[in-house]
Amino acid sequence: MIENIAKGRLGKFLKEVCLLNQEDIMDGKKTVREVLKEADPELQIVAFKRFTLRAE
């Protein structure tokens, strides 16, 4: 039973952390992966860049 709880929590954590598995902000019923595949089925993700806006 503890093993199943651990698997569930780990799955939830990975869903929240991995960008491709997160819900799309425009359509909460789809993941980012699904939206990208709809835009271009041959699209391949090779890298992600993170940008932070800072007010100085």
URTA-V769953 format. One record per pair of residues at least 24 apart in sequence whose ideal C-beta (glycine too) atoms are under 10 Angstrom apart, sorted by sequence separation. I is the first residue (numbers start at 1). J is the second residue. If there is no record, write none. Layout:
BEGIN
i-><I:I>
j-><J:J>
END
This chain:
BEGIN
i-><20:19:20:19:19>
j-><45:45:48:48:50>
END
